[in-house]
Amino acid sequence: MSRTVIDIQDDLLRKAQKLTGITKKVEIVNYALKRLLEQKEFEQVLELRGKVKWEGNLDEMRRDRHGSR
């Protein structure tokens, strides 16, 4: 973990703390960074839509997952 000094807009910090219930500044910053990464990774997955060829059998996968029916 690294230490750094950052300027955070007080109104954004208060609003984030109120919405999440997270009171410690370091925790709210880490939470925000994690959520940002999740969002960007999700956007990257969405960009693949229509670009990846599907190979597989959904019915077979469902049977394997839930047992023979």
N, CA, C and O atoms as CSV, one atom per row, in Angstrom:
chain,resi,resn,atom,element,x,y,z
A,1,MET,N,N,0.856,-1.169,0.000
A,1,MET,CA,C,0.000,0.000,0.000
A,1,MET,C,C,0.900,1.229,0.000
A,1,MET,O,O,1.941,1.250,0.656
A,2,SER,N,N,0.492,2.236,-0.732
A,2,SER,CA,C,1.282,3.464,-0.771
A,2,SER,C,C,0.496,4.613,-0.147
A,2,SER,O,O,-0.734,4.643,-0.163
A,3,ARG,N,N,1.242,5.534,0.392
A,3,ARG,CA,C,0.640,6.735,0.978
A,3,ARG,C,C,0.752,7.868,-0.022
A,3,ARG,O,O,1.752,8.002,-0.728
A,4,THR,N,N,-0.285,8.675,-0.068
A,4,THR,CA,C,-0.263,9.829,-0.953
A,4,THR,C,C,-1.176,10.906,-0.380
A,4,THR,O,O,-2.051,10.629,0.440
A,5,VAL,N,N,-0.960,12.110,-0.818
A,5,VAL,CA,C,-1.806,13.228,-0.397
A,5,VAL,C,C,-2.646,13.627,-1.605
A,5,VAL,O,O,-2.114,13.892,-2.683
A,6,ILE,N,N,-3.957,13.666,-1.415
A,6,ILE,CA,C,-4.848,14.050,-2.509
A,6,ILE,C,C,-5.843,15.094,-2.022
A,6,ILE,O,O,-6.206,15.135,-0.846
A,7,ASP,N,N,-6.268,15.922,-2.941
A,7,ASP,CA,C,-7.324,16.887,-2.647
A,7,ASP,C,C,-8.645,16.264,-3.078
A,7,ASP,O,O,-8.806,15.857,-4.228
A,8,ILE,N,N,-9.580,16.196,-2.149
A,8,ILE,CA,C,-10.895,15.622,-2.424
A,8,ILE,C,C,-11.942,16.702,-2.192
A,8,ILE,O,O,-11.909,17.406,-1.183
A,9,GLN,N,N,-12.865,16.825,-3.127
A,9,GLN,CA,C,-13.938,17.799,-2.950
A,9,GLN,C,C,-14.787,17.374,-1.758
A,9,GLN,O,O,-15.317,16.263,-1.721
A,10,ASP,N,N,-14.909,18.273,-0.787
A,10,ASP,CA,C,-15.626,17.956,0.449
A,10,ASP,C,C,-17.064,17.518,0.201
A,10,ASP,O,O,-17.555,16.590,0.843
A,11,ASP,N,N,-17.738,18.187,-0.729
A,11,ASP,CA,C,-19.138,17.830,-0.978
A,11,ASP,C,C,-19.263,16.428,-1.578
A,11,ASP,O,O,-20.193,15.694,-1.244
A,12,LEU,N,N,-18.331,16.052,-2.462
A,12,LEU,CA,C,-18.362,14.703,-3.029
A,12,LEU,C,C,-18.055,13.658,-1.969
A,12,LEU,O,O,-18.669,12.592,-1.943
A,13,LEU,N,N,-17.111,13.963,-1.101
A,13,LEU,CA,C,-16.756,13.034,-0.029
A,13,LEU,C,C,-17.941,12.818,0.904
A,13,LEU,O,O,-18.272,11.679,1.235
A,14,ARG,N,N,-18.572,13.888,1.325
A,14,ARG,CA,C,-19.727,13.769,2.231
A,14,ARG,C,C,-20.863,12.980,1.583
A,14,ARG,O,O,-21.482,12.130,2.224
A,15,LYS,N,N,-21.129,13.266,0.314
A,15,LYS,CA,C,-22.201,12.566,-0.386
A,15,LYS,C,C,-21.884,11.072,-0.507
A,15,LYS,O,O,-22.760,10.233,-0.294
A,16,ALA,N,N,-20.640,10.741,-0.845
A,16,ALA,CA,C,-20.234,9.336,-0.961
A,16,ALA,C,C,-20.324,8.637,0.390
A,16,ALA,O,O,-20.761,7.489,0.470
A,17,GLN,N,N,-19.915,9.322,1.443
A,17,GLN,CA,C,-19.992,8.736,2.782
A,17,GLN,C,C,-21.442,8.483,3.169
A,17,GLN,O,O,-21.766,7.443,3.743
A,18,LYS,N,N,-22.301,9.424,2.857
A,18,LYS,CA,C,-23.713,9.280,3.203
A,18,LYS,C,C,-24.353,8.125,2.423
A,18,LYS,O,O,-25.115,7.340,2.988
A,19,LEU,N,N,-24.045,8.025,1.139
A,19,LEU,CA,C,-24.644,6.983,0.303
A,19,LEU,C,C,-24.140,5.586,0.637
A,19,LEU,O,O,-24.892,4.616,0.542
A,20,THR,N,N,-22.866,5.478,1.029
A,20,THR,CA,C,-22.279,4.156,1.266
A,20,THR,C,C,-22.248,3.759,2.731
A,20,THR,O,O,-22.197,2.572,3.053
A,21,GLY,N,N,-22.279,4.738,3.616
A,21,GLY,CA,C,-22.119,4.441,5.035
A,21,GLY,C,C,-20.661,4.274,5.433
A,21,GLY,O,O,-20.361,3.958,6.584
A,22,ILE,N,N,-19.758,4.483,4.489
A,22,ILE,CA,C,-18.322,4.386,4.769
A,22,ILE,C,C,-17.857,5.734,5.305
A,22,ILE,O,O,-18.060,6.762,4.660
A,23,THR,N,N,-17.235,5.736,6.478
A,23,THR,CA,C,-16.862,7.005,7.096
A,23,THR,C,C,-15.384,7.356,6.945
A,23,THR,O,O,-15.031,8.535,6.933
A,24,LYS,N,N,-14.523,6.357,6.832
A,24,LYS,CA,C,-13.084,6.638,6.734
A,24,LYS,C,C,-12.724,7.033,5.305
A,24,LYS,O,O,-13.147,6.396,4.340
A,25,LYS,N,N,-11.932,8.102,5.196
A,25,LYS,CA,C,-11.565,8.614,3.872
A,25,LYS,C,C,-10.823,7.576,3.045
A,25,LYS,O,O,-11.113,7.403,1.862
A,26,VAL,N,N,-9.872,6.888,3.655
A,26,VAL,CA,C,-9.090,5.904,2.900
A,26,VAL,C,C,-9.998,4.791,2.379
A,26,VAL,O,O,-9.796,4.294,1.271
A,27,GLU,N,N,-10.987,4.401,3.163
A,27,GLU,CA,C,-11.902,3.346,2.729
A,27,GLU,C,C,-12.793,3.817,1.589
A,27,GLU,O,O,-13.084,3.052,0.669
A,28,ILE,N,N,-13.221,5.058,1.644
A,28,ILE,CA,C,-14.095,5.569,0.582
A,28,ILE,C,C,-13.315,5.715,-0.720
A,28,ILE,O,O,-13.855,5.453,-1.794
A,29,VAL,N,N,-12.053,6.129,-0.638
A,29,VAL,CA,C,-11.219,6.247,-1.837
A,29,VAL,C,C,-10.965,4.863,-2.432
A,29,VAL,O,O,-11.081,4.683,-3.644
A,30,ASN,N,N,-10.621,3.889,-1.598
A,30,ASN,CA,C,-10.397,2.526,-2.092
A,30,ASN,C,C,-11.666,1.947,-2.706
A,30,ASN,O,O,-11.617,1.292,-3.747
A,31,TYR,N,N,-12.799,2.192,-2.060
A,31,TYR,CA,C,-14.086,1.726,-2.585
A,31,TYR,C,C,-14.339,2.341,-3.963
A,31,TYR,O,O,-14.733,1.648,-4.900
A,32,ALA,N,N,-14.109,3.640,-4.070
A,32,ALA,CA,C,-14.350,4.329,-5.336
A,32,ALA,C,C,-13.431,3.807,-6.434
A,32,ALA,O,O,-13.864,3.642,-7.575
A,33,LEU,N,N,-12.174,3.545,-6.104
A,33,LEU,CA,C,-11.243,3.014,-7.093
A,33,LEU,C,C,-11.663,1.622,-7.556
A,33,LEU,O,O,-11.601,1.314,-8.746
A,34,LYS,N,N,-12.089,0.789,-6.618
A,34,LYS,CA,C,-12.545,-0.557,-6.981
A,34,LYS,C,C,-13.761,-0.485,-7.896
A,34,LYS,O,O,-13.840,-1.202,-8.893
A,35,ARG,N,N,-14.702,0.380,-7.553
A,35,ARG,CA,C,-15.913,0.514,-8.379
A,35,ARG,C,C,-15.579,1.053,-9.765
A,35,ARG,O,O,-16.164,0.618,-10.758
A,36,LEU,N,N,-14.641,1.998,-9.839
A,36,LEU,CA,C,-14.213,2.532,-11.127
A,36,LEU,C,C,-13.623,1.424,-11.993
A,36,LEU,O,O,-13.949,1.317,-13.175
A,37,LEU,N,N,-12.760,0.603,-11.410
A,37,LEU,CA,C,-12.158,-0.507,-12.150
A,37,LEU,C,C,-13.214,-1.509,-12.603
A,37,LEU,O,O,-13.174,-1.982,-13.740
A,38,GLU,N,N,-14.156,-1.836,-11.725
A,38,GLU,CA,C,-15.238,-2.751,-12.100
A,38,GLU,C,C,-16.021,-2.202,-13.285
A,38,GLU,O,O,-16.335,-2.935,-14.223
A,39,GLN,N,N,-16.334,-0.913,-13.239
A,39,GLN,CA,C,-17.108,-0.280,-14.308
A,39,GLN,C,C,-16.345,-0.314,-15.624
A,39,GLN,O,O,-16.912,-0.651,-16.664
A,40,LYS,N,N,-15.064,0.035,-15.584
A,40,LYS,CA,C,-14.261,0.061,-16.806
A,40,LYS,C,C,-14.077,-1.343,-17.374
A,40,LYS,O,O,-14.115,-1.524,-18.591
A,41,GLU,N,N,-13.876,-2.341,-16.508
A,41,GLU,CA,C,-13.757,-3.722,-16.971
A,41,GLU,C,C,-15.068,-4.190,-17.602
A,41,GLU,O,O,-15.050,-4.896,-18.610
A,42,PHE,N,N,-16.198,-3.806,-17.019
A,42,PHE,CA,C,-17.503,-4.142,-17.573
A,42,PHE,C,C,-17.677,-3.503,-18.951
A,42,PHE,O,O,-18.192,-4.136,-19.873
A,43,GLU,N,N,-17.248,-2.254,-19.086
A,43,GLU,CA,C,-17.337,-1.571,-20.376
A,43,GLU,C,C,-16.491,-2.287,-21.427
A,43,GLU,O,O,-16.893,-2.383,-22.586
A,44,GLN,N,N,-15.321,-2.789,-21.027
A,44,GLN,CA,C,-14.472,-3.534,-21.958
A,44,GLN,C,C,-15.162,-4.814,-22.418
A,44,GLN,O,O,-15.072,-5.183,-23.589
A,45,VAL,N,N,-15.843,-5.485,-21.510
A,45,VAL,CA,C,-16.581,-6.694,-21.878
A,45,VAL,C,C,-17.705,-6.336,-22.848
A,45,VAL,O,O,-17.930,-7.050,-23.825
A,46,LEU,N,N,-18.404,-5.246,-22.588
A,46,LEU,CA,C,-19.488,-4.834,-23.486
A,46,LEU,C,C,-18.975,-4.522,-24.886
A,46,LEU,O,O,-19.677,-4.748,-25.872
A,47,GLU,N,N,-17.746,-4.001,-24.977
A,47,GLU,CA,C,-17.172,-3.692,-26.284
A,47,GLU,C,C,-16.963,-4.956,-27.122
A,47,GLU,O,O,-16.867,-4.875,-28.346
A,48,LEU,N,N,-16.892,-6.105,-26.483
A,48,LEU,CA,C,-16.709,-7.369,-27.200
A,48,LEU,C,C,-18.002,-7.874,-27.825
A,48,LEU,O,O,-17.988,-8.796,-28.641
A,49,ARG,N,N,-19.118,-7.266,-27.439
A,49,ARG,CA,C,-20.416,-7.726,-27.935
A,49,ARG,C,C,-20.434,-7.725,-29.462
A,49,ARG,O,O,-20.158,-6.714,-30.109
A,50,GLY,N,N,-20.765,-8.877,-30.009
A,50,GLY,CA,C,-20.828,-9.021,-31.452
A,50,GLY,C,C,-19.485,-9.295,-32.108
A,50,GLY,O,O,-19.428,-9.511,-33.318
A,51,LYS,N,N,-18.405,-9.291,-31.340
A,51,LYS,CA,C,-17.065,-9.499,-31.893
A,51,LYS,C,C,-16.505,-10.880,-31.581
A,51,LYS,O,O,-15.483,-11.279,-32.140
A,52,VAL,N,N,-17.166,-11.605,-30.698
A,52,VAL,CA,C,-16.682,-12.919,-30.293
A,52,VAL,C,C,-17.633,-13.972,-30.844
A,52,VAL,O,O,-18.849,-13.882,-30.669
A,53,LYS,N,N,-17.063,-14.972,-31.511
A,53,LYS,CA,C,-17.888,-16.044,-32.069
A,53,LYS,C,C,-18.228,-17.032,-30.963
A,53,LYS,O,O,-17.339,-17.521,-30.266
A,54,TRP,N,N,-19.510,-17.324,-30.805
A,54,TRP,CA,C,-19.967,-18.271,-29.779
A,54,TRP,C,C,-19.767,-19.683,-30.289
A,54,TRP,O,O,-20.174,-20.023,-31.400
A,55,GLU,N,N,-19.139,-20.496,-29.466
A,55,GLU,CA,C,-18.985,-21.915,-29.769
A,55,GLU,C,C,-19.418,-22.681,-28.536
A,55,GLU,O,O,-18.777,-22.604,-27.487
A,56,GLY,N,N,-20.490,-23.408,-28.664
A,56,GLY,CA,C,-20.972,-24.161,-27.522
A,56,GLY,C,C,-22.432,-24.522,-27.687
A,56,GLY,O,O,-23.097,-24.085,-28.625
A,57,ASN,N,N,-22.913,-25.322,-26.765
A,57,ASN,CA,C,-24.291,-25.781,-26.775
A,57,ASN,C,C,-24.886,-25.459,-25.408
A,57,ASN,O,O,-24.563,-26.104,-24.410
A,58,LEU,N,N,-25.748,-24.464,-25.375
A,58,LEU,CA,C,-26.317,-24.028,-24.098
A,58,LEU,C,C,-27.110,-25.126,-23.409
A,58,LEU,O,O,-27.030,-25.273,-22.190
A,59,ASP,N,N,-27.874,-25.898,-24.171
A,59,ASP,CA,C,-28.647,-26.984,-23.553
A,59,ASP,C,C,-27.723,-27.986,-22.878
A,59,ASP,O,O,-27.995,-28.442,-21.767
A,60,GLU,N,N,-26.641,-28.325,-23.547
A,60,GLU,CA,C,-25.678,-29.269,-22.976
A,60,GLU,C,C,-25.010,-28.683,-21.729
A,60,GLU,O,O,-24.810,-29.383,-20.736
A,61,MET,N,N,-24.670,-27.407,-21.792
A,61,MET,CA,C,-24.045,-26.754,-20.640
A,61,MET,C,C,-24.999,-26.732,-19.449
A,61,MET,O,O,-24.585,-26.940,-18.309
A,62,ARG,N,N,-26.260,-26.483,-19.720
A,62,ARG,CA,C,-27.249,-26.459,-18.639
A,62,ARG,C,C,-27.411,-27.840,-18.012
A,62,ARG,O,O,-27.510,-27.969,-16.792
A,63,ARG,N,N,-27.436,-28.872,-18.856
A,63,ARG,CA,C,-27.535,-30.242,-18.333
A,63,ARG,C,C,-26.330,-30.567,-17.465
A,63,ARG,O,O,-26.476,-31.129,-16.379
A,64,ASP,N,N,-25.144,-30.218,-17.938
A,64,ASP,CA,C,-23.926,-30.493,-17.174
A,64,ASP,C,C,-23.927,-29.742,-15.849
A,64,ASP,O,O,-23.450,-30.252,-14.836
A,65,ARG,N,N,-24.456,-28.550,-15.863
A,65,ARG,CA,C,-24.465,-27.703,-14.665
A,65,ARG,C,C,-25.470,-28.190,-13.631
A,65,ARG,O,O,-25.190,-28.174,-12.433
A,66,HIS,N,N,-26.633,-28.619,-14.089
A,66,HIS,CA,C,-27.722,-29.003,-13.187
A,66,HIS,C,C,-27.955,-30.511,-13.134
A,66,HIS,O,O,-28.898,-30.974,-12.494
A,67,GLY,N,N,-27.114,-31.260,-13.792
A,67,GLY,CA,C,-27.322,-32.704,-13.832
A,67,GLY,C,C,-28.301,-33.066,-14.926
A,67,GLY,O,O,-29.005,-32.198,-15.441
A,68,SER,N,N,-28.354,-34.303,-15.278
A,68,SER,CA,C,-29.260,-34.772,-16.339
A,68,SER,C,C,-30.706,-34.579,-15.925
A,68,SER,O,O,-31.076,-34.868,-14.787
A,69,ARG,N,N,-31.517,-34.093,-16.842
A,69,ARG,CA,C,-32.946,-33.886,-16.571
A,69,ARG,C,C,-33.758,-34.596,-17.586
A,69,ARG,O,O,-34.987,-34.548,-17.537
